[in-house]
Amino acid sequence: MTHSTERPAVTTPPTTDLDEATALRLQLADQLVTAGHIRTPPVDQALHTVPRHAFAPEVPVRKAYANDIVATRHSDEGRITSSISAPWLQADMLEAARLQPGHRVLEIGSGGYNAALIAELVDPTGHVTTVDIDPAVTERATRFLTQTGYDHVHVVTTDAEHLPTGIVPDGGFDAILVTVDTWDLPWIDALAEDGRLVAPLRLHGYTWAITFTKRDGALHSDEPLIVCGFVAMQGAGAWTANRRTIPGTGVHLSWEDGTPLPVDQLAPALTREPVVAHTQVIVRGQEPFDALTLYLAGALPGFCRLSVDPDGENGVLNPPPKHWPGAAIVRGTSLARLATERIGDGDDGNGLYEFVVHGYGPHGHLAAQEMAEQVLHWQRNHRAALCPRITVHPLAGGDDPASTADSAHVFVKRHTRVAIGWPIIPGTAALLTDDDGRYLLHLRSANKPIWRPGQWALLGGNTEQGETCDQAIARELDEEIGLAVPDLTGFVTLDTLDARGAFKDRVRVYHGTLNTPAHEIELREGIQLRWTRIEEIAEMTTDPGTAAVLHAHHNAHQPRGRQNAALPVVEVREPRDHRSRSIVGAHLVLIRDGAVLLGKRHPSSAFAPSTWHLPAGHREDLESAVTCMVREAEEETGLRIPEEDLSLVHVLDLLDPGSTTPRIGLFFAPSRWEGEPLVREPECCTEWRFWPLDALPEPTVEYTRVALDAISRGSLYAPMGWS
């Protein structure tokens, strides 16, 4: 349905005002087209048609048509509780929803203007329902929709967390647009199969406007994610930041998705200068890195958001912006947080920055190293890849949120489980042949931390930020041999699988011709170039993927692919490493008067929640098992035990159900110790208690029972789980 642009607004203003409003409305729509926010004629027509100023009569008409929000209602504390969203974001969300004439659409968070835009897109054959919890907001929306000719929009005052009976049409809504910050998505059942849901979803405090399509009862993201901000959801769906303040510091930590950890013990950590872990990962001054912080939120247990009082003396260097709290992790009495250091001006003058991690506390260097390694993992594997794919499943009635959240990159909400998949960067490689049918290979450096060191391989490398594969392979050839190959064409996709057949890596292989002798090519990376015949491959230390591609080319009837065609896939599987690797853990068997010391693990512990277990931990890099035992005993219980006072009393050879990685449990008994057991890591253990060996508490970790029974019988070794 197309409305005339001359429709009267709230009242009949002077003709000059109408002319100005019309001109500004057309100007705003044209700006949104130029900027790429409007991409289809129907959305263009809607933005050109609906009088935005009619829904914001409190502000001057120029402000009503600015590309910014218009606040329409505030709380008593001055916080915005209702607004007209920024036009660029409204246009993006309307485009993503793919609304069609006849669609039945639900808008959550009312105001009137956006509902009128939706009504334009679904025309009179469709139906629009807009809901809001605030009666003042719905009264206002009803009034302005009526005055502008959109009185067929159904306005409902309700808490959207639980939609009223009868509001959902048979088969569900064709689209749902959410225009308030929402921590959860309880509307899956209200959406039709193949319907679209567009919502600003909060994930650990980061808000992304995400478009989902419903398939097989779940939501699947299929549009780019847009960082944004809306007014907060009210009512039963309101979220809490779960914020804790480190005493006396003005430093605040928030666990919006996740279990809050104790913070009182962190105050001493901020009294000392932090250690700094450098990542060598660079970001430009105006380049967003929200994908990295979202990745860290899913990859790091205990992740939280860090903010500081602007005038506080808290010892936190390089504090995060006020409205963009930093990424942090808590590890007992230590803390690490993501920061940046300026390293140059950059080509645009906005600066170049390196990601660094600041570590605080006695083990801050370990926490900082842990976070820095994840930053590097993101850089190597995900930075230049497509945006993450998000899948939302409704929680079934019997689901246990604690068990559902065990996997990395999974956020468990009140109604749903949100899983984030991070695409891997596609690598590129050049299969260069000469007129004699030979292949150009280069010998990779043997003593560098690179892919396939010391092996003959194809030239090429990974895509970088913002590059296409075509751009990446051209750049790589220029960097590696200083040449351009004009006839490069996609040949195959090379997928590397691990020894169990799971996907590991992907490379797009291009074919091109080059007839330059190897000695005339300037090799800038690697050791040596050579032209190689297919029969020579077996006598060389060749990268398995390269060998597979060369044989695929040699055996192909049409060796060169087509630029825009789907490329055939060549798979190569990593050889199985028959040398078994085990996880080593150290366990303290402290017995006094016939009773053994056990700790009750925290209810939110990833391992054995609310279950009794020995003081224990895994050894760290370049750490002996006995050194690990001394460290873990002091960190967990405060007990001080010299290494020479520890004796090995049992070895448990354990294979957990469903696992392919064995565990070796080393159980040490001390001949003496200093101190009494204290709860030093309350996020892991809630209490320590001595229990008689013949009356262990319920529940106790099963392998702990097995080991203690074997120790009481004098058995040094026991296998468990191998049958």
For each residue, the residues with C-beta under 8 A, 3 or more apart:
1: 119 120 123 124
2: 45 49 120
3: 7 49 50 120 149
4: 7
5: 22 25 48 49 51
6: 18 22
7: 3 4 51 148 149
8: 11 12 147
9: 12 13 18 21 51 53 54 57 147 148
10: 54 57 144 147 148
11: 8
12: 8 9
13: 9 17 18 21
14: 17 18
15: 18 19
16: 19 20
17: 13 14 20 21 61
18: 6 9 13 14 15 21 22
19: 15 16 22 23
20: 16 17 23 24 61
21: 9 13 17 18 24 25 51 53 61 64 65
22: 5 6 18 19 25 26
23: 19 20 26 27
24: 20 21 27 28 53 61 62 64 65
25: 5 21 22 28 29 47 48 51 52 53 65
26: 22 23 29 30 48
27: 23 24 30 31 65
28: 24 25 31 32 47 52 65 67 87
29: 25 26 32 33 38 44 47 48
30: 26 27 33 34
31: 27 28 34 35 67
32: 28 29 35 37 38 47 67 87 88 91
33: 29 30 36 37 38 44
34: 30 31
35: 31 32 88
36: 33 39
37: 32 33 87 88 91 92 95
38: 29 32 33 43 44 47 91 95
39: 36 43 95
40: 43 44 95
41: 44 45
42: 45 46 99 120 121
43: 38 39 40 46 47 91 94 95 121
44: 29 33 38 40 41 47 48
45: 2 41 42 48 49 120
46: 42 43 49 50 94 117 120 121
47: 25 28 29 32 38 43 44 50 87 91 117
48: 5 25 26 29 44 45
49: 2 3 5 45 46 120
50: 3 46 47 113 116 117 120 148
51: 5 7 9 21 25 54 55 148
52: 25 28 55 56 64 65 84 87 113
53: 9 21 24 25 56 57 61 64 65
54: 9 10 51 57 144 147 148
55: 51 52 64 84 111 112 113 116 144 148
56: 52 53 59 63 64 70 72 84 113
57: 9 10 53 54
58: 72
59: 56 63 64 70
60: 63 64
61: 17 20 21 24 53 64 65
62: 24 65 66
63: 56 59 60 66 68 70
64: 21 24 52 53 55 56 59 60 61 70
65: 21 24 25 27 28 52 53 61 62
66: 62 63
67: 28 31 32 86 87 88
68: 63 86
69: 80 83 84 85 86
70: 56 59 63 64 83 84
71: 74 80 82 83
72: 56 58 82 83 84 111 137 140
73: 80 81 82 83 134 136 137
74: 71 78 79 80 81
75: 78 79 80 81
76:
77:
78: 74 75
79: 74 75
80: 69 71 73 74 75 83 231
81: 73 74 75 134 231 232 234
82: 71 72 73 109 110 111 132 134 137 231
83: 69 70 71 72 73 80 111 231
84: 52 55 56 69 70 72 111 113 114
85: 69 89 90 111 114 179 230
86: 67 68 69 89 90
87: 28 32 37 47 52 67 90 91
88: 32 35 37 67 91 92
89: 85 86 92 93 209 226 228
90: 85 86 87 93 94 114 117
91: 32 37 38 43 47 87 88 94 95
92: 37 88 89 95 96 209 226
93: 89 90 96 97 177 179 198 209 211
94: 43 46 90 91 97 99 117 118 121 177
95: 37 38 39 40 43 91 92 98
96: 92 93 196 198 209 211 223
97: 93 94 105 175 177 196 198 211
98: 95 175 196
99: 42 94 103 105 118 121 122 126 174 175
100: 103 121 122 126 174
101: 121 122 123 125 126
102: 122 123 125 126
103: 99 100 121 122 126 174 175
104: 122 126 127 129 169 173 174 175
105: 97 99 118 122 126 127 128 129 173 174 175 176 177
106: 129 130 131 167 168 173 175 176 177 187 190
107: 110 114 115 118 128 129 130 131 176 177 178 179
108: 131 132 160 176 177 178 179 180 182 187
109: 82 131 132 160 178 179 180 230 231
110: 82 107 115 130 131 132 137 138 141 155
111: 55 72 82 83 84 85 114 115 132 137 140 141 179
112: 55 115 116 130 140 141 142 144 145 148 150
113: 50 52 55 56 84 116 117 144
114: 84 85 90 107 111 117 118 130 177 179
115: 107 110 111 112 118 119 128 130 141 145 150 153 155
116: 50 55 112 113 119 120 145 148 150 153
117: 46 47 50 90 94 113 114 120 121
118: 94 99 105 107 114 115 121 122 128 177
119: 1 115 116 122 123 126 128 150 152 153
120: 1 2 3 42 45 46 49 50 116 117 123
121: 42 43 46 94 99 100 101 103 117 118 126
122: 99 100 101 102 103 104 105 118 119 125 126 127 128
123: 1 101 102 119 120 126
124: 1 152
125: 101 102 122
126: 99 100 101 102 103 104 105 119 121 122 123
127: 104 105 122 154 169
128: 105 107 115 118 119 122 152 153 154
129: 104 105 106 107 153 154 155 156 167 173
130: 106 107 110 112 114 115 138 141 153 154 155 156
131: 106 107 108 109 110 138 155 156 157 158 160 163 167
132: 82 108 109 110 111 137 138 141 156 157 158 160
133: 137 157 158 159 160 234 235
134: 73 81 82 137 138 157 234
135: 138 139 157
136: 73 139 140
137: 72 73 82 110 111 132 133 134 140 141
138: 110 130 131 132 134 135 141 142 155 156 157
139: 135 136 142 143
140: 72 111 112 136 137 143 144
141: 110 111 112 115 130 132 137 138 144 145 155
142: 112 138 139 145 146 155
143: 139 140 146 147
144: 10 54 55 112 113 140 141 147 148
145: 112 115 116 141 142 148 150 151 153 155
146: 142 143 150 151
147: 8 9 10 54 143 144
148: 7 9 10 50 51 54 55 112 116 144 145
149: 3 7
150: 112 115 116 119 145 146 153
151: 145 146
152: 119 124 128
153: 115 116 119 128 129 130 145 150
154: 127 128 129 130
155: 110 115 129 130 131 138 141 142 145
156: 129 130 131 132 138 164 167
157: 131 132 133 134 135 138
158: 131 132 133 163 164 167
159: 133 162 234 235 236 237
160: 108 109 131 132 133 163 187 233 235 237
161: 186 235 236 237
162: 159 186 236
163: 131 158 160 167 168 187 190
164: 156 158 167
165:
166:
167: 106 129 131 156 158 163 164
168: 106 163 172 173 190
169: 104 127 172 173
170:
171: 192
172: 168 169 189 190 191 192 193 195
173: 104 105 106 129 168 169 176 190 191 192 195
174: 99 100 103 104 105 192 195 196
175: 97 98 99 103 104 105 106 191 195 196 197 198
176: 105 106 107 108 173 187 190 191 195 196 197 198 199
177: 93 94 97 105 106 107 108 114 118 197 198 199
178: 107 108 109 182 187 197 198 199 200
179: 85 93 107 108 109 111 114 200 230
180: 108 109 200 230 231 232 233 234
181: 200 202 207 229 230 231 232 233 239
182: 108 178 185 199 200 201 202 233 237
183: 201 202 233 237 238 239 256 413 414
184: 237 239 413 414 415 416
185: 182 188 197 199 201 212 219 392 413 415 416
186: 161 162 237 414 415 416
187: 106 108 160 163 176 178 190 191 197
188: 185 191 197 214 217 218 219 392 394 415 416
189: 172 394
190: 106 163 168 172 173 176 187
191: 172 173 175 176 187 188 195 197 214 219
192: 171 172 173 174 195 214
193: 172 214 215 217
194: 213 214 215
195: 172 173 174 175 176 191 192 213 214
196: 96 97 98 174 175 176 211 212 213 214
197: 175 176 177 178 185 187 188 191 211 212 214 219
198: 93 96 97 175 176 177 178 209 210 211 212
199: 176 177 178 182 185 209 210 212
200: 178 179 180 181 182 207 208 209 210 228 229 230
201: 182 183 185 207 208 209 210 390 418
202: 181 182 183 205 206 207 239 256
203: 206 207 208 257 294 297 411 418 420
204: 256 257 258 294 297 303 305 411
205: 202 241 254 256 257 305 325
206: 202 203 227 290 293 294 297
207: 181 200 201 202 203 227 228 229 230
208: 200 201 203 225 226 227 228 290 294
209: 89 92 93 96 198 199 200 201 225 226 227 228
210: 198 199 200 201 221 223 225 226 390
211: 93 96 97 196 197 198 221 222 223
212: 185 196 197 198 199 219 220 221 222 390 392
213: 194 195 196 219 220 222
214: 188 191 192 193 194 195 196 197 217 218 219 220
215: 193 194 218 220
216:
217: 188 193 214 393 394
218: 188 214 215 391 392 393 394
219: 185 188 191 197 212 213 214 390 391 392 393
220: 212 213 214 215 389 390 391
221: 210 211 212 225 388 389 390 391
222: 211 212 213
223: 96 210 211
224: 387
225: 208 209 210 221 387 388 390
226: 89 92 208 209 210
227: 206 207 208 209 288 290
228: 89 200 207 208 209
229: 181 200 207
230: 85 109 179 180 181 200 207
231: 80 81 82 83 109 180 181
232: 81 180 181 238 239
233: 160 180 181 182 183 237 238 239
234: 81 133 134 159 180 237 238
235: 133 159 160 161 238
236: 159 161 162
237: 159 160 161 182 183 184 186 233 234
238: 183 232 233 234 235
239: 181 183 184 202 232 233 256
240: 256
241: 205 254 256 305
242: 254 255 256 258 260
243: 252 253 254
244: 252 253 254 255 260 261 262 263
245: 249 250 251 252 253 263
246: 249 251 252 253 263 264 266 267 270 314
247: 263 264 267
248: 267
249: 245 246 267 270 312 314 315
250: 245 308 309 311 312 313 314
251: 245 246 266 270 306 307 308 309 312 314 316
252: 243 244 245 246 306 307 308 309 325
253: 243 244 245 246 260 261 263 304 305 306 328 330
254: 205 241 242 243 244 304 305 306 307 325
255: 242 244 258 259 260 261 303 304
256: 183 202 204 205 239 240 241 242 305
257: 203 204 205 297 411 412 413
258: 204 242 255 302 303 304
259: 255 604
260: 242 244 253 255 304
261: 244 253 255 302 304 330 683
262: 244 265 682 683
263: 244 245 246 247 253 266 330
264: 246 247 267
265: 262 268 332 333 682
266: 246 251 263 269 270 330 333 334 335 360 361
267: 246 247 248 249 264 270 271
268: 265 271 272 333 361
269: 266 272 333 334 335 360 361 362 364
270: 246 249 251 266 267 314 315 316 335 360
271: 267 268 315
272: 268 269 315 360
273: 315
274: 315 317 358 359 360 364 368
275: 358 359 364 365 368
276: 356 357 358 359 368
277: 336 356 357 359 365 368 369 371 372
278: 354 356 372
279: 354 355 356 357 372 375 376 379
280: 354
281: 354 355 375 376 379
282: 343 352 353 354 355
283: 287 289 340 352 353 354 355
284: 287 346 348 350 351 352 353
285: 346 348 350 351 352 353
286: 348 350
287: 283 284 465
288: 227 291
289: 283 292 293 355
290: 206 208 227 293 294
291: 288 294 295 378 382 383 387 388
292: 289 295 296 355 375 378 383
293: 206 289 290 296 297 327 338
294: 203 204 206 208 290 291 297 298 388 420
295: 291 292 298 299 374 378 382 388 409 422
296: 292 293 299 300 303 327 338 371 374 375 378
297: 203 204 206 257 293 294 300 303 327
298: 294 295 303 408 409 410 411 420
299: 295 296 303 374 377 378 408 409
300: 296 297 303 329 370 371 374
301: 329 606
302: 258 261 329 330 331 683
303: 204 255 258 296 297 298 299 300 327 328 329
304: 253 254 255 258 260 261 328 329 330
305: 204 205 241 253 254 256 325 326 327 328
306: 251 252 253 254 316 320 325 326 327 328 337
307: 251 252 254 320 322 325 326
308: 250 251 252 312 314 316 319 320
309: 250 251 252 312 314
310: 319 322
311: 250
312: 249 250 251 308 309
313: 250
314: 246 249 250 251 270 308 309
315: 249 270 271 272 273 274 360
316: 251 270 306 308 319 337 358
317: 274 339 358
318: 339 340 341 358
319: 308 310 316 326
320: 306 307 308 324 325 326
321: 324
322: 307 310
323:
324: 320 321
325: 205 252 254 305 306 307 320
326: 305 306 307 319 320 337 338 339
327: 293 296 297 303 305 306 337 338 371
328: 253 303 304 305 306 335 336 337 338
329: 300 301 302 303 304 335 336 337 367 370 371
330: 253 261 263 266 302 304 334 335 683
331: 302 334 335 336 361 363 366 367 370
332: 265 361 363 635 680 681 683 684
333: 265 266 268 269 361 362 363 680
334: 266 269 330 331 359 360 361 362 363 364 366 367
335: 266 269 270 328 329 330 331 359 360 361 364 367
336: 277 328 329 331 357 358 359 360 364 367 368 370 371
337: 306 316 326 327 328 329 357 358 360 371
338: 293 296 326 327 328 355 356 357 371 375
339: 317 318 326 355 356 357 358
340: 283 318 353 354 355 356
341: 318 353 354 356
342: 351 352 353
343: 282 352 353 354
344: 351 352
345: 349 350 351 352
346: 284 285 349 350 351 352
347:
348: 284 285 286
349: 345 346
350: 284 285 286 345 346
351: 284 285 342 344 345 346
352: 282 283 284 285 342 343 344 345 346
353: 282 283 284 285 340 341 342 343
354: 278 279 280 281 282 283 340 341 343
355: 279 281 282 283 289 292 338 339 340 375
356: 276 277 278 279 338 339 340 341 372
357: 276 277 279 336 337 338 339 368 369 371 372 375
358: 274 275 276 316 317 318 336 337 339 364 368
359: 274 275 276 277 334 335 336 363 364 365 366 367 368 369
360: 266 269 270 272 274 315 334 335 336 337 364
361: 266 268 269 331 332 333 334 335 364 367
362: 269 333 334
363: 331 332 333 334 359 366 367 635
364: 269 274 275 334 335 336 358 359 360 361 367 368
365: 275 277 359 368 369
366: 331 334 359 363 369 370 620
367: 329 331 334 335 336 359 361 363 364 370 371
368: 274 275 276 277 336 357 358 359 364 365 371 372
369: 277 357 359 365 366 372 373
370: 300 329 331 336 366 367 373 374
371: 277 296 300 327 329 336 337 338 357 367 368 374 375
372: 277 278 279 356 357 368 369 375 376
373: 369 370 376 377
374: 295 296 299 300 370 371 377 378
375: 279 281 292 296 338 355 357 371 372 378 379
376: 279 281 372 373 379 380
377: 299 373 374 380 381 382
378: 291 292 295 296 299 374 375 381 382 383 422
379: 279 281 375 376 382 383
380: 376 377 383 425 462
381: 377 378 385 422 424 425
382: 291 295 377 378 379 385 388 422 423 424 425
383: 291 292 378 379 380 425 465
384: 425 462 463 464 465 466 467
385: 381 382 422 423 424 425 426
386: 389 423
387: 224 225 291 423
388: 221 225 291 294 295 382 420 421 422 423
389: 220 221 386 420 421 423
390: 201 210 212 219 220 221 225 418 419 420 421
391: 218 219 220 221 418 419 421
392: 185 188 212 218 219 416 417 418 419
393: 217 218 219 416 417 419
394: 188 189 217 218 415 416 417
395: 399 401 404 412 413 414 415 416 417
396: 399
397:
398:
399: 395 396 403 404 417
400: 403 404
401: 395 404 405 412
402: 405 603 604 609
403: 399 400 406
404: 395 399 400 401 410 412 417
405: 401 402 410 411 412 417
406: 403 410 606
407: 410 419
408: 298 299
409: 295 298 299 419 420 421 422
410: 298 404 405 406 407 417 418 419 420
411: 203 204 257 298 405 417 418 419 420
412: 257 395 401 404 405 417 418
413: 183 184 185 257 395 416 417 418
414: 183 184 186 395
415: 184 185 186 188 394 395
416: 184 185 186 188 392 393 394 395 413
417: 392 393 394 395 399 404 405 410 411 412 413
418: 201 203 390 391 392 410 411 412 413
419: 390 391 392 393 407 409 410 411
420: 203 294 298 388 389 390 409 410 411
421: 388 389 390 391 409
422: 295 378 381 382 385 388 409
423: 382 385 386 387 388 389
424: 381 382 385 505 506
425: 380 381 382 383 384 385 462 463
426: 385 462 463 469 506 507 508
427: 460 461 462 463 505 506 507 508
428: 460 461 462 463 469 472 473 476 507 508 509 510
429: 457 458 459 460 473 494 507 508 509 510 546 549
430: 458 459 460 473 476 477 485 488 509 510 511 512
431: 439 458 491 509 510 511 512 549 550 553
432: 439 440 458 459 485 511 512 513 514
433: 437 438 439 440 511 512 513 514 553
434: 437 438 440 513 514 515 531
435: 513 515
436: 531
437: 433 434 533 534
438: 433 434 531 532 533
439: 431 432 433 531 532 533 534 550 553
440: 432 433 434 459 514 518 529 530 531 532
441: 456 457 458 529 530 532 540 542 546
442: 456 457 458 459 480 523 525 526 527 528 529 530
443: 454 455 456 526 527 528 529 530
444: 450 451 452 453 454 455 456 457 526 527 543
445: 448 450 453 454 525 526 527
446: 453 454 527
447: 453
448: 445 453
449: 453
450: 444 445 453
451: 444
452: 444 455 457 543
453: 444 445 446 447 448 449 450
454: 443 444 445 446 541
455: 443 444 452 541 542 543 546
456: 441 442 443 444 530 532 540 541 542 543 546
457: 429 441 442 444 452 542 543 545 546
458: 429 430 431 432 441 442 509 543 546 549
459: 429 430 432 440 442 476 477 480 481
460: 427 428 429 430 473 476 477 507 509
461: 427 428 472 476 479 480
462: 380 384 425 426 427 428 472
463: 384 425 426 427 428 467 468 469 471 472
464: 384 467 472 475
465: 287 383 384
466: 384
467: 384 463 464 471 472 475
468: 463 471 472
469: 426 428 463 472 473 508
470: 473 474 488
471: 463 467 468 474 475
472: 428 461 462 463 464 467 468 469 475 476
473: 428 429 430 460 469 470 476 477 488 508 510
474: 470 471 477 478 484 488
475: 464 467 471 472 478 479
476: 428 430 459 460 461 472 473 479 480
477: 430 459 460 473 474 480 481 483 484 485
478: 474 475 481 482 483 484
479: 461 475 476 482 524 525
480: 442 459 461 476 477 523 524 525 526
481: 459 477 478 521 522 523 524 529
482: 478 479 521 522 524
483: 477 478 514 516 521
484: 474 477 478
485: 430 432 477 488 512 513 514
486: 512
487: 512 513
488: 430 470 473 474 485 510 511 512
489: 510 511 512 560 561 562 563
490: 508 509 510 511 561 562 563 565 567
491: 431 509 510 511 549 553 559 560 561 567
492: 509 549 552 561 567 568 569 570
493: 506 507 508 509 567 568 569 570
494: 429 506 507 508 509 545 548 549 569 570 571 572
495: 503 505 506 569 570 571 572
496: 504 505 506 507 545 571 572 573 574
497: 500 501 502 503 504 571 572 573 574
498: 501 502 504 573 574
499: 573 574 575 576 577
500: 497 660
501: 497 498 573
502: 497 498
503: 495 497 506
504: 496 497 498 574
505: 424 427 495 496
506: 424 426 427 493 494 495 496 503
507: 426 427 428 429 460 493 494 496 545
508: 426 427 428 429 469 473 490 493 494 567
509: 428 429 430 431 458 460 490 491 492 493 494 549 567 570
510: 428 429 430 431 473 488 489 490 491
511: 430 431 432 433 488 489 490 491 553 559 560 561
512: 430 431 432 433 485 486 487 488 489
513: 432 433 434 435 485 487
514: 432 433 434 440 483 485
515: 434 435
516: 483 520 521
517: 520 521 531
518: 440 521 529 530 531
519:
520: 516 517
521: 481 482 483 516 517 518 529
522: 481 482
523: 442 480 481 526 527 528 529
524: 479 480 481 482
525: 442 445 479 480
526: 442 443 444 445 480 523 529
527: 442 443 444 445 446 523
528: 442 443 523
529: 440 441 442 443 481 518 521 523 526
530: 440 441 442 443 456 518
531: 434 436 438 439 440 517 518
532: 438 439 440 441 456 536 537 540
533: 437 438 439 536
534: 437 439 537 550 551 554
535: 538
536: 532 533 539 540
537: 532 534 540 542 547 550 551
538: 535
539: 536
540: 441 456 532 536 537
541: 454 455 456
542: 441 455 456 457 537 546 547
543: 444 452 455 456 457 458 546 547
544: 547 548 572 574 575
545: 457 494 496 507 548 549 570 572
546: 429 441 455 456 457 458 542 543 549 550
547: 537 542 543 544 550 551
548: 494 544 545 551 552 570 571 572
549: 429 431 458 491 492 494 509 545 546 552 553 570
550: 431 439 534 537 546 547 553 554
551: 534 537 547 548 554 555
552: 492 548 549 555 556 568 570
553: 431 433 439 491 511 549 550 556 559
554: 534 550 551
555: 551 552
556: 552 553 559
557:
558:
559: 491 511 553 556
560: 489 491 511
561: 489 490 491 492 511 565 567 568
562: 489 490 565
563: 489 490
564:
565: 490 561 562
566:
567: 490 491 492 493 508 509 561
568: 492 493 552 561
569: 492 493 494 495
570: 492 493 494 495 509 545 548 549 552
571: 494 495 496 497 548
572: 494 495 496 497 544 545 548
573: 496 497 498 499 501
574: 496 497 498 499 504 544
575: 499 544
576: 499
577: 499 581
578:
579:
580: 662
581: 577 661
582: 661 662 663 664
583: 618 661 662 663 664
584: 618 619 625 628 663 664 666
585: 616 617 618 619 663 664 665 666
586: 616 617 618 619 625 626 628 629 632 666 668
587: 614 615 616 629 665 666 667 668 704 707
588: 597 614 615 616 629 632 633 637 641 668 669 670
589: 596 614 649 650 667 668 669 707 708 711
590: 596 597 615 639 669 670 673
591: 594 595 596 597 669 693
592: 595 597 690
593: 690
594: 591 692 693
595: 591 592 690 691 692 693
596: 589 590 591 614 690 691 693 696 708
597: 588 590 591 592 614 615 637 677 688 689 690
598: 612 613 614 688 689 690 691 696 697 700 704
599: 612 613 614 615 636 637 677 679 685 686 687 688 689
600: 610 611 612 685 686 687 689
601: 605 607 608 609 610 611 612 613 684 685 686
602: 605 609 610 682 683 684 685 686
603: 402 609 610 686
604: 259 402 609 683
605: 601 602 608 609 610 684
606: 301 406 609
607: 601
608: 601 605 611 613 701
609: 402 601 602 603 604 605 606
610: 600 601 602 603 605 699
611: 600 601 608 699 700 701
612: 598 599 600 601 691 696 697 699 700 701 704
613: 598 599 601 608 616 700 701 704
614: 587 588 589 596 597 598 599 667 701 704
615: 587 588 590 597 599 632 633 636 637
616: 585 586 587 588 613 632 665
617: 585 586 628 631 632 635 636
618: 583 584 585 586 628
619: 584 585 586 623 624 625 627 628
620: 366 623 628
621:
622:
623: 619 620 627 628 631
624: 619 627 628
625: 584 586 619 628 629 666 668
626: 586 629 630 643 646 668
627: 619 623 624 630 631 643
628: 584 586 617 618 619 620 623 624 625 631 632
629: 586 587 588 625 626 632 633 641 643 646 666 668
630: 626 627 633 634 641 642 643 646
631: 617 623 627 628 634 635
632: 586 588 615 616 617 628 629 635 636
633: 588 615 629 630 636 637 639 640 641 673
634: 630 631 637 638 639 640 641 680
635: 332 363 617 631 632 680 681
636: 599 615 617 632 633 680 681 684 685
637: 588 597 599 615 633 634 675 677 678 680 688
638: 634 675 676 677 678 680
639: 590 633 634 673 674 675 676 677
640: 633 634 673 674 675
641: 588 629 630 633 634 645 646 670 672 673 674
642: 630 645 646
643: 626 627 629 630 646
644:
645: 641 642 670 671 672 673
646: 626 629 630 641 642 643 668 669 670 671
647: 668 669 670 671
648: 651 666 667 668
649: 589 667 668 669 711 716
650: 589 665 666 667 707 710 711 715 716 717 718
651: 648 664 665 666 667 716 717 718
652: 663 664 665 667 703 706 707 710 717 718 720
653: 662 664 717 718 719 720 722
654: 662 663 664 665 703 719 720 721
655: 659 662 663 720 721 722
656: 659 663 721
657: 721
658:
659: 655 656 662
660: 500
661: 581 582 583
662: 580 582 583 653 654 655 659
663: 582 583 584 585 652 654 655 656
664: 582 583 584 585 651 652 653 654
665: 585 587 616 650 651 652 654 703 707
666: 584 585 586 587 625 629 648 650 651
667: 587 589 614 648 649 650 651 652 707 711
668: 586 587 588 589 625 626 629 646 647 648 649
669: 588 589 590 591 646 647 649 711
670: 588 590 641 645 646 647 673
671: 645 646 647
672: 641 645
673: 590 633 639 640 641 645 670
674: 639 640 641
675: 637 638 639 640 678
676: 638 639
677: 597 599 637 638 639 688
678: 637 638 675 688
679: 599 682 685 686 687 688
680: 332 333 634 635 636 637 638
681: 332 635 636 684 685
682: 262 265 602 679 685 686
683: 261 262 302 330 332 602 604
684: 332 601 602 605 636 681
685: 599 600 601 602 636 679 681 682 688
686: 599 600 601 602 603 679 682
687: 599 600 679
688: 597 598 599 637 677 678 679 685
689: 597 598 599 600 697
690: 592 593 595 596 597 598
691: 595 596 598 612 695 696 697
692: 594 595 695 696
693: 591 594 595 596 696 708 712
694:
695: 691 692
696: 596 598 612 691 692 693 700 705 708
697: 598 612 689 691 700
698:
699: 610 611 612
700: 598 611 612 613 696 697 704 705
701: 608 611 612 613 614 704 705
702: 705 706
703: 652 654 665 706 707 720
704: 587 598 612 613 614 700 701 707 708
705: 696 700 701 702 708 709
706: 652 702 703 709 710 718 720
707: 587 589 650 652 665 667 703 704 710 711 718
708: 589 596 693 696 704 705 711 712
709: 705 706 712 713
710: 650 652 706 707 713 715 717 718
711: 589 649 650 667 669 707 708 714 715
712: 693 708 709
713: 709 710
714: 711
715: 650 710 711 718
716: 649 650 651
717: 650 651 652 653 710
718: 650 651 652 653 706 707 710 715
719: 653 654 722
720: 652 653 654 655 703 706
721: 654 655 656 657
722: 653 655 719
723:
